[in-house]
Every structure is written in structure tokens, then in C-alpha cells.
Amino acid sequence: MGLKEVSSDYTVSLHYDRRLYRQDIEGSIAHARMLANQEIIEHSDATAIVEGLNRIRKDIESNKFPWRPEHEDIHMNIELRLHELIGEPALKLHTARSRNDQVALDMRMYMKEALSDTLDALHGLQWSLVQLAEDNTDVVMPGYTHLQRAQPVLFAHHMLAYFLMFGRDKSRFNQAYERADVMPLGSGALAGLPYPLDREFVRRELGFARISENSMDAVSDRDFMLDFLSAASICAMHISRFAEELVLWSSDEFDFIRLSDDYTTGSSIMPQKRNPDFAEIARGKTGRVYGNLIGLLTTMKGLPLTYNRDLQEDKEGLFDTIDTLIPTLTIFADMVRKMSLNESRLLDAAQGSYVLATDIADYLVSQGMPFREAYRVVSTLSQQLSETGRQFHELTLEEYKTYSPLFDDGVLRITVESSVNARNVPGGTSSESVSEAIAIAKDQLERGNSG
């Protein structure tokens, strides 16, 4: 490709901004109607404009629209095609409007829809987690710190931790929606416009909550995109953490879960393999979501007010994040619904370790021993059992008493189940606490409020 071809393509954005056609047309229709209502253009011209734009929308959706890359972007393609269809009235559409506030409007409309879709996808994933928790309220597993078995917990309690993570994500996306829900049209290039505009009419037509307050800010603000990208990055991090656990748990070493065949793939050479590729790909895609946030932050960091052509670079990373995040959330919701648990393996992992050490120390505290002394006693006991390959449940009461005379037969009744149910505090892992948490989560989801 020669220099002429490279330079002519360099500023073209049509290949990615054409997805904004619906927002661009809806915004233009509202603008034309407002111009007619304010007697800035004739009603007959506005009618012709609206009819022409609706025809263009149908042509685009039926793949009959004659896209022309030489017109650079979606806005000029629609505007020039409108002139071909209806003639002179099309020339009046851009009255009292700049490309700067037009683009800002399109992106805010698009962003609101993307945020609604993201929230719906998160809602679906939360439902899957709550259902999985409710179906397995009596399954005990080891909880981990430092990826070492720490204390027994209910599997449902573990799932509800992710429910809450994704709830915080919903809260961030809701906040991003509120900040995107501002109607910028009427700001012009940067200084407002010398026409008797009815910006409130356009706001109502397009379903915005409020109008922008400063024309310079309105045409150069991309914070609402950064809000989304930031929330998406945190959400992707949560997905990646969950994906990492699914990868580990589905391995032979853990063998806690089995992922559906829908979400595993075989090896090209090893016929026995069931690779958790969907979870791994989701974990990998987190990096590109982070990168899109950093990309737009970097684009914005040196821009003086107001509009600069650098802002053309605000879209590709945003679109990529939307196209990455929403399918990932949708896939995870179904992957969670279809995975099965190896309950006996989960219980064996909890019982076949020293996860009851804290409970035994707490038992000594209940017998009157200071906690730090109890900690020392049980630490010595755990170390010696580990060296001999024995577990707590294999000890006799007489052996316990060699470590402290405060031990009595109550220590023999400490099990992973008793450990779990001893933690009957709000936010704890007891059966009662978890059942209450599931009921609260379901109520929140049914009311559409879980973040």
C-alpha cells in the first residue's frame, strides 16, 4: 500500500463507528423535530428528514446501505445519503449542531445501552451463583488462605462471596450509567449555539435524565467511558479470580468440580484431556480489558479543552471491552449452572487436613486457657501430627491430654460440620447464616437490587 492510500485511510473510522448508526439516526430525528418545533426549520423539512432517516435505518439493517469509506465516518455516510434521498431538506439537519456534540450524544446513548446489557448479564450470573449455593447448602469444603487449607466453610458460603463481588460491580456500573445519562446536544462545537433551542425536548425524546451544564465540558468529556472501562476492569478481575478457582478445582489434583462438556475442550494429542478453556480464555481476556482502560486514560491525559481529534481513539477499545465483557458474563452464568460438584472429595479435602486447628485452640480458650497459649499448644500438636502423618480425629483423649490437661471429651466432638456451624454470626459460614444470606440474595435479585 502506497503513502497516498495509507494517508487516505488514516483518519477513517467507519469500520468501527458504523455500529453507532441507530444512535446517530435517533439523535438526528429528535434534533430535526426540535428544530421544527422551535420554527428553526419548516415542519415539512423535518418530516422529510425523519422519513429519510427511517429509510436509511431500514437499509442499514437489511444490508442494503451503500457504505462509502471515502466519507470517513458513520455521521457523514448517513448525512450524505440523506441528501441523495430527499435533496435540499437534508442540508438543514445540521443546523444548530456540531459534529462534536453529535458524537458525544451518540456515545452516551450507546453507552447507556451497553451498561444496561452489562447489568442484565451480571444479574444473570448472580442468579446462577445463588442457585448453585442454594442447591448445595450442606456441602463442606476447605477454605483457603495463601492457597493453603485454612478452615472449613460451606461451599455455598464460597459462592456467595462471588455474588457480593459481582454486586459491587453492579453498583459501579449503575453509577457509570448515571454519569452517562446526560444529554449533550445543543453544546455545539464548544460554546453553545445562537438558536432558540429546546434542549429539554431533545432530552425527553431520547430518554436522558438531564442535560449537560457546560458546553465545553460536554463536547470533551469522556469520563463516562472511563467509568465504564474502570468498572469493567474490576469486574474482569473478579471473573478472572473465579476462573482461576474453576481451573484449579477442575484439575485432577483438586477434583472438586466437573465443568460441563460445553465449556471444556480436548487436547489435539492427548485424548484423555478435558481442558477448562473457557475459564482460561476469560482469565486471559482480563488483560485486554485492563489495556483498554489504560489506552483511553493515556489518550485523555494530555488533551486541552475542548475537542481534539485524539478523541476519535475513544471508541475501539471501548467497543472491544463491551464485546469481551458481556459474552464472558453470559458464558459464566451458564457454566456455573451446568457445573457439578464432587461432594465427597470436597468433604475429604476438609477432613483430611488440619483445618480444625483453630477450633481446637478456641476449645482450649473455652476451657480457660489464654488464646496465645492455646495457639502454641495446638501449633505444636499440628506439627507433630504432620510429621507422623496423622489427623486430629485419629487422636485419643489420652493423647490430647499429653498436650494439655484442659482437654476433655468435648474435643472429640469437634468436626468440620461443628466447626462450620459454630460460626453462626452475620456474614459467617454456618448453615443458618448462609441460609439467611441466600434468602436475602434472592430477595435482592427478585427486586432487581443486588448491587
HUHULIN-V49450 format. One record per residue. RES is the residue in three letters. SS is DSSP state (alpha for helix, beta for strand, coil for the rest). PSI is psi in degrees with one decimal (NA if undefined). Layout:
RES&SS&PSI ; RES&SS&PSI
This chain:
MET&coil&129.4 ; GLY&coil&172.5 ; LEU&alpha&-38.7 ; LYS&alpha&-43.6 ; GLU&alpha&-39.8 ; VAL&alpha&-46.2 ; SER&alpha&-34.5 ; SER&alpha&-28.4 ; ASP&alpha&-12.8 ; TYR&alpha&-35.3 ; THR&coil&2.8 ; VAL&coil&131.3 ; SER&coil&3.5 ; LEU&alpha&-33.9 ; HIS&alpha&-19.4 ; TYR&alpha&-27.2 ; ASP&alpha&-2.4 ; ARG&alpha&-17.6 ; ARG&alpha&-10.3 ; LEU&alpha&10.5 ; TYR&alpha&-40.7 ; ARG&alpha&-43.1 ; GLN&alpha&-40.0 ; ASP&alpha&-41.9 ; ILE&alpha&-44.2 ; GLU&alpha&-40.8 ; GLY&alpha&-39.8 ; SER&alpha&-37.5 ; ILE&alpha&-46.4 ; ALA&alpha&-39.8 ; HIS&alpha&-44.0 ; ALA&alpha&-41.7 ; ARG&alpha&-39.4 ; MET&alpha&-42.5 ; LEU&alpha&-39.6 ; ALA&alpha&-43.4 ; ASN&alpha&-33.1 ; GLN&coil&4.1 ; GLU&coil&32.9 ; ILE&coil&-32.3 ; ILE&coil&165.0 ; GLU&coil&148.1 ; HIS&alpha&-35.1 ; SER&alpha&-35.7 ; ASP&alpha&-42.1 ; ALA&alpha&-40.1 ; THR&alpha&-43.7 ; ALA&alpha&-40.3 ; ILE&alpha&-46.7 ; VAL&alpha&-43.9 ; GLU&alpha&-41.4 ; GLY&alpha&-41.6 ; LEU&alpha&-38.5 ; ASN&alpha&-35.1 ; ARG&alpha&-41.5 ; ILE&alpha&-42.4 ; ARG&alpha&-44.6 ; LYS&alpha&-39.9 ; ASP&alpha&-40.4 ; ILE&alpha&-45.3 ; GLU&alpha&-19.1 ; SER&coil&12.4 ; ASN&coil&33.8 ; LYS&coil&0.3 ; PHE&coil&133.4 ; PRO&coil&83.8 ; TRP&coil&138.9 ; ARG&coil&101.3 ; PRO&alpha&-26.7 ; GLU&alpha&-15.6 ; HIS&alpha&2.7 ; GLU&coil&-51.4 ; ASP&coil&176.5 ; ILE&alpha&-36.7 ; HIS&alpha&-46.5 ; MET&alpha&-33.9 ; ASN&alpha&-44.5 ; ILE&alpha&-44.4 ; GLU&alpha&-44.4 ; LEU&alpha&-35.3 ; ARG&alpha&-37.3 ; LEU&alpha&-39.9 ; HIS&alpha&-39.0 ; GLU&alpha&-33.5 ; LEU&alpha&-40.5 ; ILE&alpha&-5.5 ; GLY&alpha&-141.8 ; GLU&alpha&-38.7 ; PRO&alpha&-28.8 ; ALA&alpha&-28.9 ; LEU&alpha&-15.5 ; LYS&alpha&-9.6 ; LEU&coil&-34.8 ; HIS&coil&7.2 ; THR&coil&134.0 ; ALA&coil&33.6 ; ARG&coil&140.7 ; SER&coil&156.6 ; ARG&alpha&-29.3 ; ASN&alpha&-49.7 ; ASP&alpha&-22.5 ; GLN&alpha&-47.5 ; VAL&alpha&-43.2 ; ALA&alpha&-39.7 ; LEU&alpha&-49.7 ; ASP&alpha&-44.9 ; MET&alpha&-36.5 ; ARG&alpha&-39.6 ; MET&alpha&-45.0 ; TYR&alpha&-41.5 ; MET&alpha&-39.0 ; LYS&alpha&-42.9 ; GLU&alpha&-42.3 ; ALA&alpha&-38.9 ; LEU&alpha&-40.3 ; SER&alpha&-42.3 ; ASP&alpha&-38.8 ; THR&alpha&-43.2 ; LEU&alpha&-39.1 ; ASP&alpha&-42.7 ; ALA&alpha&-40.4 ; LEU&alpha&-39.0 ; HIS&alpha&-42.4 ; GLY&alpha&-40.5 ; LEU&alpha&-40.4 ; GLN&alpha&-39.4 ; TRP&alpha&-41.7 ; SER&alpha&-40.9 ; LEU&alpha&-42.9 ; VAL&alpha&-41.0 ; GLN&alpha&-41.5 ; LEU&alpha&-40.3 ; ALA&alpha&-45.4 ; GLU&alpha&-33.1 ; ASP&coil&-9.9 ; ASN&coil&45.0 ; THR&coil&-17.3 ; ASP&coil&7.8 ; VAL&coil&122.0 ; VAL&beta&142.0 ; MET&beta&164.3 ; PRO&beta&133.9 ; GLY&beta&155.2 ; TYR&beta&145.9 ; THR&beta&143.0 ; HIS&coil&24.7 ; LEU&coil&24.1 ; GLN&beta&141.5 ; ARG&beta&128.9 ; ALA&beta&-64.3 ; GLN&beta&151.6 ; PRO&beta&143.1 ; VAL&beta&163.5 ; LEU&beta&139.4 ; PHE&alpha&-38.4 ; ALA&alpha&-38.0 ; HIS&alpha&-40.2 ; HIS&alpha&-44.6 ; MET&alpha&-36.9 ; LEU&alpha&-22.9 ; ALA&alpha&-41.2 ; TYR&alpha&-35.1 ; PHE&alpha&-44.5 ; LEU&alpha&-37.9 ; MET&alpha&-49.0 ; PHE&alpha&-24.2 ; GLY&alpha&-40.4 ; ARG&alpha&-35.2 ; ASP&alpha&-43.3 ; LYS&alpha&-39.2 ; SER&alpha&-43.0 ; ARG&alpha&-40.8 ; PHE&alpha&-34.8 ; ASN&alpha&-39.9 ; GLN&alpha&-39.1 ; ALA&alpha&-38.8 ; TYR&alpha&-44.6 ; GLU&alpha&-38.8 ; ARG&alpha&-22.3 ; ALA&alpha&-19.6 ; ASP&coil&52.3 ; VAL&beta&128.1 ; MET&beta&112.8 ; PRO&coil&-13.5 ; LEU&coil&138.0 ; GLY&coil&-4.7 ; SER&coil&-17.6 ; GLY&coil&-152.6 ; ALA&coil&-40.2 ; LEU&coil&-17.3 ; ALA&coil&7.5 ; GLY&coil&-174.3 ; LEU&coil&145.9 ; PRO&coil&46.8 ; TYR&coil&155.2 ; PRO&coil&68.7 ; LEU&coil&150.3 ; ASP&coil&84.2 ; ARG&alpha&-30.4 ; GLU&alpha&-34.9 ; PHE&alpha&-47.1 ; VAL&alpha&-40.5 ; ARG&alpha&-47.6 ; ARG&alpha&-42.3 ; GLU&alpha&-38.0 ; LEU&alpha&-0.2 ; GLY&coil&31.2 ; PHE&coil&154.8 ; ALA&coil&-32.2 ; ARG&beta&169.7 ; ILE&beta&158.1 ; SER&coil&151.8 ; GLU&coil&-15.1 ; ASN&coil&121.4 ; SER&alpha&-34.3 ; MET&alpha&-42.9 ; ASP&alpha&-40.6 ; ALA&alpha&-39.9 ; VAL&alpha&-14.9 ; SER&alpha&-6.0 ; ASP&coil&126.6 ; ARG&coil&18.6 ; ASP&alpha&-35.2 ; PHE&alpha&-30.2 ; MET&alpha&-41.1 ; LEU&alpha&-36.5 ; ASP&alpha&-46.7 ; PHE&alpha&-47.6 ; LEU&alpha&-35.5 ; SER&alpha&-48.2 ; ALA&alpha&-38.9 ; ALA&alpha&-37.6 ; SER&alpha&-42.6 ; ILE&alpha&-41.3 ; CYS&alpha&-43.1 ; ALA&alpha&-35.0 ; MET&alpha&-41.9 ; HIS&alpha&-42.7 ; ILE&alpha&-42.3 ; SER&alpha&-38.5 ; ARG&alpha&-45.0 ; PHE&alpha&-42.8 ; ALA&alpha&-40.9 ; GLU&alpha&-41.3 ; GLU&alpha&-38.8 ; LEU&alpha&-38.3 ; VAL&alpha&-47.7 ; LEU&alpha&-48.0 ; TRP&alpha&-26.4 ; SER&coil&-1.7 ; SER&coil&160.0 ; ASP&coil&-31.9 ; GLU&coil&-39.6 ; PHE&coil&-56.6 ; ASP&coil&38.7 ; PHE&coil&-34.0 ; ILE&beta&164.6 ; ARG&beta&121.5 ; LEU&coil&147.8 ; SER&coil&148.4 ; ASP&alpha&-22.5 ; ASP&alpha&-23.2 ; TYR&alpha&22.9 ; THR&coil&160.3 ; THR&beta&160.4 ; GLY&coil&174.4 ; SER&coil&150.9 ; SER&coil&-14.6 ; ILE&coil&-22.0 ; MET&coil&103.3 ; PRO&coil&-16.5 ; GLN&coil&-9.6 ; LYS&coil&144.6 ; ARG&coil&86.1 ; ASN&beta&134.4 ; PRO&coil&60.5 ; ASP&alpha&-36.5 ; PHE&alpha&-43.3 ; ALA&alpha&-39.9 ; GLU&alpha&-40.8 ; ILE&alpha&-41.8 ; ALA&alpha&-42.1 ; ARG&alpha&-39.9 ; GLY&alpha&-35.5 ; LYS&alpha&-16.5 ; THR&alpha&-37.2 ; GLY&alpha&-38.9 ; ARG&alpha&-31.6 ; VAL&alpha&-44.1 ; TYR&alpha&-44.4 ; GLY&alpha&-37.0 ; ASN&alpha&-35.5 ; LEU&alpha&-48.1 ; ILE&alpha&-36.3 ; GLY&alpha&-47.3 ; LEU&alpha&-37.6 ; LEU&alpha&-41.1 ; THR&alpha&-39.3 ; THR&alpha&-40.8 ; MET&alpha&-23.4 ; LYS&coil&-23.8 ; GLY&coil&16.3 ; LEU&coil&121.6 ; PRO&coil&158.1 ; LEU&coil&140.0 ; THR&coil&-97.1 ; TYR&coil&138.3 ; ASN&coil&149.7 ; ARG&alpha&-16.9 ; ASP&alpha&-30.1 ; LEU&alpha&-10.6 ; GLN&alpha&-23.1 ; GLU&alpha&8.1 ; ASP&alpha&-12.5 ; LYS&coil&-44.9 ; GLU&alpha&-44.7 ; GLY&alpha&-37.8 ; LEU&alpha&-48.9 ; PHE&alpha&-39.9 ; ASP&alpha&-41.0 ; THR&alpha&-43.3 ; ILE&alpha&-45.0 ; ASP&alpha&-17.5 ; THR&alpha&-47.2 ; LEU&alpha&-49.4 ; ILE&alpha&-46.6 ; PRO&alpha&-35.7 ; THR&alpha&-45.1 ; LEU&alpha&-41.2 ; THR&alpha&-43.4 ; ILE&alpha&-43.1 ; PHE&alpha&-36.8 ; ALA&alpha&-43.4 ; ASP&alpha&-36.3 ; MET&alpha&-39.7 ; VAL&alpha&-42.8 ; ARG&alpha&-34.9 ; LYS&alpha&-4.6 ; MET&coil&152.2 ; SER&beta&155.5 ; LEU&beta&146.8 ; ASN&coil&85.0 ; GLU&alpha&-40.4 ; SER&alpha&-37.0 ; ARG&alpha&-40.1 ; LEU&alpha&-45.2 ; LEU&alpha&-43.2 ; ASP&alpha&-38.6 ; ALA&alpha&-34.4 ; ALA&alpha&-41.7 ; GLN&alpha&-30.8 ; GLY&coil&42.5 ; SER&coil&-164.2 ; TYR&coil&35.0 ; VAL&coil&-9.2 ; LEU&coil&5.4 ; ALA&alpha&-43.7 ; THR&alpha&-39.1 ; ASP&alpha&-38.4 ; ILE&alpha&-38.1 ; ALA&alpha&-42.3 ; ASP&alpha&-34.3 ; TYR&alpha&-45.7 ; LEU&alpha&-36.3 ; VAL&alpha&-41.6 ; SER&alpha&-20.6 ; GLN&coil&-0.8 ; GLY&coil&0.6 ; MET&coil&136.7 ; PRO&coil&146.2 ; PHE&alpha&-42.8 ; ARG&alpha&-34.9 ; GLU&alpha&-41.3 ; ALA&alpha&-39.8 ; TYR&alpha&-44.3 ; ARG&alpha&-42.1 ; VAL&alpha&-47.8 ; VAL&alpha&-29.9 ; SER&alpha&-45.0 ; THR&alpha&-43.3 ; LEU&alpha&-46.6 ; SER&alpha&-42.5 ; GLN&alpha&-42.8 ; GLN&alpha&-36.0 ; LEU&alpha&-40.8 ; SER&alpha&-38.9 ; GLU&alpha&-27.5 ; THR&alpha&-1.4 ; GLY&coil&25.1 ; ARG&coil&163.0 ; GLN&coil&165.0 ; PHE&alpha&-41.8 ; HIS&alpha&-10.4 ; GLU&alpha&-8.9 ; LEU&coil&142.7 ; THR&coil&165.1 ; LEU&alpha&-38.0 ; GLU&alpha&-38.5 ; GLU&alpha&-39.1 ; TYR&alpha&-41.4 ; LYS&alpha&-19.4 ; THR&coil&-18.2 ; TYR&coil&-28.1 ; SER&coil&134.5 ; PRO&coil&-10.6 ; LEU&coil&-14.8 ; PHE&coil&134.7 ; ASP&coil&-169.6 ; ASP&alpha&-9.8 ; GLY&alpha&-29.9 ; VAL&alpha&-25.3 ; LEU&alpha&-14.1 ; ARG&alpha&4.2 ; ILE&coil&119.8 ; THR&coil&173.8 ; VAL&alpha&-33.8 ; GLU&alpha&-43.8 ; SER&alpha&-34.7 ; SER&alpha&-46.4 ; VAL&alpha&-49.2 ; ASN&alpha&-13.9 ; ALA&alpha&-21.5 ; ARG&coil&57.5 ; ASN&coil&66.3 ; VAL&coil&156.7 ; PRO&coil&125.6 ; GLY&coil&-2.3 ; GLY&coil&179.2 ; THR&coil&9.6 ; SER&coil&158.6 ; SER&alpha&-41.3 ; GLU&alpha&-45.9 ; SER&alpha&-41.7 ; VAL&alpha&-40.2 ; SER&alpha&-41.7 ; GLU&alpha&-40.5 ; ALA&alpha&-39.0 ; ILE&alpha&-43.6 ; ALA&alpha&-41.9 ; ILE&alpha&-43.2 ; ALA&alpha&-44.3 ; LYS&alpha&-40.4 ; ASP&alpha&-42.9 ; GLN&alpha&-44.8 ; LEU&alpha&-39.9 ; GLU&alpha&-31.3 ; ARG&coil&1.6 ; GLY&coil&26.6 ; ASN&coil&95.2 ; SER&coil&27.9 ; GLY&coil&NA
